[in-house]
Every structure is written in C-alpha cells, then in structure tokens.
Amino acid sequence: MMSSTPFSRRLGVLAALLAVGLLAAGAATGLPGMAVDDQPSGDEILDRVETRYDAADTLSGTATVTVENETTTSTATVEYAAKQPEKVAYTVEKAGTTYEAGSNGSVAWAVGDNRSYAREIPTDAEIEAYEASGDRERLPGEATQYGSLTDPVSGSNVTATLVETTDLDGESAYVVDIESTGDATAAGTLWVDTEDSRLLQATATDGTNETTVRVTETNFNVSIHDSTFEPPADRVSVTTTDTYDSFRAVQSATELSLSSYNADTFTTATVISRANGQAVVQQYGVDGDTVSVITTSGVSMPFDQLDDAATVTIDGRSATAVERDDRAVVFWTTDGVTTAVAVEGTIEDATAAAAEL
C-alpha cells in the first residue's frame, strides 16, 4: 500500500485491500462502456496507481467487501488506515459484530468477540534465519503466517490488460484485468479512476469464492494519530516469544523455577510472555519422539480446559492426566505454578516421563 511495505510491485494496493476482504468477507459492478482509442496501457495504469499510493504519507478510507460463492454471500464494511513507514489498522463490521486489527510496525494485534491477541512481529532477518534452518516448528509466535500477511503475492509480478473505460457509480474508470506471471496465484480485475488513479474497486477469485472490494472513500495525507495503530490496552496485552537452545539459557531468561528432563536430550525451549504471566515450553528428543515440559504462571494452556481428565500419582503428588489423539499430558499446580509433561503416547507414558523430572 505504501512504498516501505513489502508488497509486490504493482499489486500492493489490490493485495492489501483483498487481504482485508478475505478476513471480513459489496459487490458493485461497473456499467459496460465503450473502449476508447489512445488510452494508456494496463501496465501504465498500474504504474500510476502505484505512484499515487506510494507517494502518500498516510491513507485512510472505507470499503464494502463481499465474498460470495454458489451457496452463500457475506458482506462487511471495512474502515482502514495506514501510515508510513509500516503502520496499518482496520475495523470490520459484519453481521452486527465488530473486528479490529492492526500493526504499529513491531506488534501485530487483533480484537474480536471471542479472541484477541497482540504479538511481536519477527524481523525479516529472524524469519529468513528460521526458514533457512528448515525448522518451521521453531518459528517464533505466529511467524509462519507473517509471510502471507506481509507479502500477499509472494513477490510475483503481474501483467495488466486494459479492457475498457466505463462508468462506476458516476465516476469514470479504467477496467484492468491482472494476472500473475510468477508462481503465486494473483488474478482479478481493477477499476481505477481515470482522473486521479484512485482504486475504486477490485475483484479476485480463488476458483470457489469471489471477493469484491468496493472502495467508497479514500483520503490521502490526512492526519492520523499513532495511537490508531496501537493494541487497545484495555482489551489485549502483547505476547512476546523467545527461543533458546539450552536449558541454562532458558532458565536464565525466566524467574520461573523450571523442571528439566534429560539434559542430553534437550532440543529447544520457548518462553511466551504476556502481561499477566509467562509460559515456558521445553522440548526433549527421546527415541525419535518428543517429550515436552511446560511450566506456566498466569497463562492458560490448552490442557487446562480438557474434559475427561483422570487423576494419577507422581512421586506421591496428585496430578491430572488427559489423553487425546495419541498424545497424553499430566499436570499439577503448586504455589500458582503449573507444570505439565506431554508425550506422544498414553497416560502411562506421560506419567513415567513426569517421574523422571
């Protein structure tokens, strides 16, 4: 959307708006018009759009987004804002509910009816290092998803073809078909204002769903306060994630007193920190399987909410055990700190591993 964002050349504006649309789910159709001689080429039109949006220090607006297929149609209203160098925020209203999301450049966040989060965004160097290692399990936080968010078209270029000039709700528009020339799938149609190169509408299809973004308002270079892009402190706290390659290093990084398994089999540990607490997940490689040792304080973990739990005894201590899908976990809480051991196997396997701590 703006010059410093890592969107692919030319398709950045469309990709950003469609990313919002796919999260939200207004079809507006241009009236057929007559092609005019001596019109700019599709590539020239996209260059003009790119120049117009890249030159803006800030951008805000409103769009109606519709996602439809053969059986259903879903419509939402999206208000969005962006600010150099890499701040973005939007609010989605759909079916009576409101969803907010954004990034201040270092933290990505979202707030909805049933879920909220705010997480540090890994740097490009961190993502490249983890991807180069081939160990995507160790990507911090939700880094595995950041690639698709920051580079929606995977760096591909596109070809553009001017189809016609038409009237869209009283505004003269170029209709441009676009198609990816790289490995990524990026195809759709743009409606671009003939006078000032504003994006008026965009459509794209994935073969099943068709997404239409109708931009009803666009404001360039308006004043937008930085607080617009910050996580709402009253509803969400920032989650940070750090990874360590030794037990000594992870123990030094937390005030929690950690239990260890077999030091010779230690592989990695992750510290997840939130405003209300911390969780440490250690992993040990044993006979081709993984034993996870989890220590938490103030942070809820998935095993806390499982039903059909059993009670077991470990070294005279009562513990809770749960088995699901060939995995089992046993856990207990002492002085507000929960310790858990998870294994690929049965409750008996998890109990035996916990006894080795």
C-alpha positions in Angstrom: 0.0 0.0 0.0 2.9 2.3 0.7 6.5 2.4 -0.5 8.1 0.8 2.5 5.7 -2.1 2.8 7.0 -5.4 1.2 4.0 -5.8 -1.1 4.9 -6.9 -4.6 5.3 -4.2 -7.2 2.1 -3.0 -8.8 -0.3 -5.4 -6.9 0.3 -3.9 -3.5 -2.9 -1.9 -3.3 -5.1 -4.7 -4.5 -3.4 -7.2 -2.3 -3.8 -5.1 0.8 -7.5 -4.5 0.3 -8.2 -8.1 -0.7 -6.4 -9.3 2.4 -8.9 -7.2 4.5 -11.7 -8.5 2.4 -10.8 -12.1 2.9 -10.7 -11.5 6.6 -14.0 -9.8 6.6 -15.8 -11.5 3.8 -20.2 -5.4 -1.7 -20.4 -6.4 -5.0 -20.5 -3.4 -7.2 -20.5 -3.9 -10.9 -19.3 -1.4 -13.5 -21.7 -0.5 -16.2 -20.4 -1.6 -19.7 -18.7 1.1 -21.6 -17.0 1.8 -24.8 -13.3 1.3 -25.3 -11.5 4.5 -26.3 -8.6 4.8 -28.6 -5.3 6.3 -27.3 -5.9 5.0 -23.8 -2.9 4.2 -21.5 -1.9 0.5 -21.3 -2.8 -1.7 -18.4 0.8 -1.5 -17.1 0.8 2.3 -17.3 -2.4 2.4 -15.3 -0.9 0.2 -12.6 2.2 2.3 -12.5 0.1 5.4 -12.0 -1.8 3.7 -9.1 1.4 2.6 -7.5 2.9 6.1 -7.8 -0.2 7.7 -6.3 -0.4 5.4 -3.3 3.4 5.2 -2.7 3.6 9.0 -2.5 1.1 9.2 0.3 2.4 9.5 3.9 -1.0 8.4 5.2 -4.0 6.7 3.7 -7.5 6.1 5.1 -10.8 5.1 3.8 -13.9 2.9 3.8 -14.7 -0.1 1.6 -17.6 -2.6 1.3 -16.4 -6.1 0.9 -18.4 -9.1 -0.4 -17.3 -12.7 -0.5 -19.6 -15.0 -2.4 -19.8 -18.4 -3.9 -22.5 -20.7 -5.3 -24.4 -21.0 -2.0 -23.6 -18.1 0.3 -22.8 -14.3 0.3 -21.2 -12.4 3.1 -20.8 -8.7 3.2 -18.9 -6.4 5.6 -17.9 -2.8 5.9 -14.2 -2.0 6.4 -12.6 1.2 7.7 -8.9 1.3 7.2 -5.9 3.5 7.8 -2.2 3.3 7.0 0.8 5.4 7.9 4.4 5.5 6.8 6.6 3.6 7.3 4.7 0.4 8.2 1.6 1.1 10.4 -1.8 -0.2 9.5 -5.2 -0.6 11.2 -8.7 -1.5 10.2 -12.2 -2.1 11.7 -14.5 -4.7 10.2 -18.3 -4.6 10.8 -20.1 -7.7 9.8 -23.5 -9.1 10.7 -23.7 -6.9 13.8 -20.2 -7.8 15.1 -17.0 -5.7 15.0 -13.5 -7.0 14.5 -10.4 -4.8 14.8 -6.8 -5.5 13.8 -3.6 -3.7 13.0 0.1 -3.3 13.4 2.3 -0.5 14.8 5.2 -1.9 12.8 6.6 -4.1 15.6 3.4 -5.6 17.1 0.5 -7.2 15.2 -2.8 -7.4 17.0 -6.4 -8.3 16.6 -9.6 -7.9 18.8 -12.8 -9.8 18.2 -15.8 -11.1 20.1 -14.2 -14.4 21.0 -10.5 -13.9 20.6 -7.8 -11.3 20.9 -4.0 -11.2 20.6 -1.1 -9.0 20.2 2.3 -10.5 19.2 5.7 -9.1 18.3 6.4 -9.4 14.6 9.6 -11.2 13.8 12.1 -9.2 11.9 12.9 -10.1 8.3 16.3 -11.4 9.4 14.6 -13.7 12.0 12.2 -15.1 9.5 14.9 -15.7 7.0 17.1 -17.4 9.6 14.3 -19.7 10.7 13.2 -20.5 7.2 16.8 -21.3 6.2 17.1 -23.7 9.1 14.2 -25.7 7.7 12.8 -25.9 11.2 9.4 -24.1 10.8 8.2 -25.6 14.1 10.6 -23.1 15.8 9.3 -20.0 14.1 8.5 -17.5 16.9 4.9 -16.8 17.7 2.9 -16.8 14.5 5.8 -16.1 12.2 4.7 -18.9 9.9 1.8 -16.7 9.0 3.5 -13.4 8.6 4.9 -14.2 5.2 1.4 -14.3 3.7 0.4 -11.1 5.5 3.5 -9.1 4.5 3.9 -10.5 1.0 0.4 -11.5 -0.2 1.5 -12.2 -3.7 4.9 -13.8 -2.8 6.9 -11.3 -4.7 5.4 -12.1 -8.1 4.9 -9.6 -10.8 1.7 -9.3 -12.9 0.6 -8.5 -16.4 -2.2 -6.0 -16.9 -4.6 -5.5 -19.7 -6.9 -2.5 -20.2 -10.3 -4.0 -21.0 -12.5 -0.8 -21.3 -13.4 2.5 -19.9 -16.7 2.5 -18.0 -18.8 4.4 -15.5 -18.8 3.2 -11.9 -21.4 5.0 -9.8 -20.8 8.2 -11.6 -17.0 8.0 -11.8 -15.1 7.3 -15.0 -13.0 4.2 -14.5 -10.4 2.1 -16.4 -11.2 -1.6 -16.1 -7.9 -3.5 -15.9 -7.6 -7.3 -15.8 -4.5 -8.5 -14.0 -2.8 -11.9 -14.0 0.2 -13.3 -12.1 3.4 -14.0 -14.1 5.1 -15.8 -11.1 4.4 -18.9 -9.1 1.8 -17.2 -6.9 -1.9 -17.1 -7.9 -2.8 -13.4 -8.3 -5.6 -12.6 -10.8 -8.5 -10.3 -10.8 -9.9 -7.0 -12.1 -9.3 -3.4 -11.0 -11.5 -0.4 -11.5 -9.2 2.7 -11.5 -10.3 6.3 -11.5 -9.3 7.9 -14.9 -8.7 11.3 -13.4 -6.6 10.7 -10.2 -5.7 7.0 -10.3 -7.6 6.1 -7.1 -8.6 2.4 -6.8 -12.4 2.3 -6.9 -13.0 -1.4 -7.0 -11.2 -4.7 -7.1 -12.3 -8.3 -7.6 -10.5 -11.6 -7.3 -11.4 -15.2 -7.3 -9.8 -18.4 -5.9 -11.9 -20.7 -8.1 -14.5 -21.1 -5.3 -15.0 -17.7 -3.7 -15.2 -14.3 -5.5 -14.1 -11.3 -3.4 -15.2 -7.8 -4.4 -13.8 -4.7 -2.7 -15.8 -1.5 -3.4 -13.8 1.5 -2.1 -16.3 4.1 -1.1 -13.9 6.7 0.4 -10.2 7.3 0.1 -8.2 10.0 1.9 -4.6 10.8 1.2 -2.2 12.6 3.5 -4.7 13.2 6.3 -3.6 13.4 10.0 -3.7 10.1 11.7 -2.5 9.8 15.3 -0.1 6.9 16.1 -2.4 5.6 18.8 -4.7 4.4 16.0 -2.2 1.6 15.3 -1.5 0.5 18.9 -3.1 -2.6 20.5 -6.1 -1.4 22.7 -4.5 -1.8 26.1 -7.9 -2.3 27.8 -8.7 -5.4 25.7 -5.4 -7.1 24.7 -1.9 -7.4 26.1 1.2 -8.0 23.9 2.6 -11.6 23.7 6.3 -11.9 23.1 8.0 -15.2 22.2 11.7 -16.0 22.6 13.5 -19.2 21.7 16.6 -20.8 23.5 18.9 -23.6 22.6 20.0 -24.7 26.1 18.4 -25.4 29.5 20.8 -23.0 31.2 19.9 -20.2 28.7 16.1 -20.6 29.2 16.4 -20.8 33.0 18.3 -17.6 33.0 15.6 -15.9 30.9 12.8 -16.6 33.3 12.1 -16.2 37.0 10.1 -19.4 37.0 11.8 -22.4 38.5 12.0 -24.9 35.7 12.0 -28.7 35.9 14.3 -30.4 33.5 14.1 -33.8 31.8 17.2 -35.4 30.4 19.8 -32.7 29.7 21.5 -34.8 27.0 18.2 -34.8 25.0 17.3 -31.1 25.3 16.5 -29.6 21.8 14.8 -26.2 22.3 12.8 -24.1 24.7 10.3 -21.2 24.1 9.4 -18.5 26.5 5.9 -17.0 25.9 5.4 -13.8 27.9 2.2 -11.8 28.4 1.2 -9.0 30.7 -0.4 -11.4 33.2 2.1 -14.2 33.2 4.6 -16.5 31.4 4.8 -19.9 29.9 8.0 -21.9 29.2 7.8 -24.9 26.8 10.9 -27.1 26.8 11.3 -29.9 24.2 13.4 -33.1 24.6 14.1 -35.6 21.8 13.7 -39.2 23.1 13.9 -42.2 20.8 12.5 -40.3 17.9 9.7 -38.8 19.9 9.3 -35.5 21.7 8.8 -35.0 25.5 7.5 -31.5 26.3 7.9 -30.0 29.7 5.7 -27.0 30.2 5.8 -24.5 33.1 3.3 -21.7 33.4 2.2 -19.0 35.8 -0.7 -16.7 35.0 -1.0 -18.1 31.4 -3.8 -20.5 30.5 -2.7 -23.5 28.4 -5.0 -25.8 26.2 -4.7 -28.8 28.6 -6.3 -26.7 31.4 -9.6 -26.8 29.5 -9.8 -30.5 28.5 -12.6 -32.8 29.8 -12.5 -36.4 30.8 -9.4 -36.0 33.0 -8.0 -38.7 35.2 -6.1 -38.5 38.4 -2.6 -40.1 38.7 0.1 -40.0 41.4 3.7 -39.0 40.6 6.2 -39.3 43.4 3.4 -39.1 45.9 2.0 -36.0 44.3 -1.6 -36.0 42.9 -1.7 -34.9 39.2 -4.3 -34.6 36.4 -3.9 -36.6 33.2 -5.6 -36.3 29.8 -5.2 -38.4 26.7 -6.1 -37.2 23.2 -5.3 -38.4 19.7 -2.2 -40.5 20.6 -0.9 -37.8 22.9 -1.1 -37.5 26.6 -0.3 -34.9 29.2 -0.1 -34.9 33.0 0.0 -31.7 35.0 -0.1 -30.3 38.5 -0.1 -26.9 40.2 2.0 -25.8 43.2 2.0 -22.3 44.6 0.4 -20.9 41.5 2.8 -22.5 39.1 1.6 -25.3 36.8 4.0 -28.0 35.5 3.0 -30.3 32.7 4.6 -33.1 30.8 3.3 -34.0 27.3 4.3 -37.1 25.3 3.4 -38.9 22.2 1.7 -42.0 23.8 -0.5 -42.9 26.7 -1.2 -41.5 30.1 1.1 -44.2 31.5 3.9 -42.9 29.2 3.3 -39.3 30.3 3.3 -40.4 34.0 6.5 -42.2 33.6 8.2 -39.3 31.8 6.9 -36.9 34.6 8.5 -39.1 37.2 11.9 -38.6 35.5 11.9 -34.8 36.1 
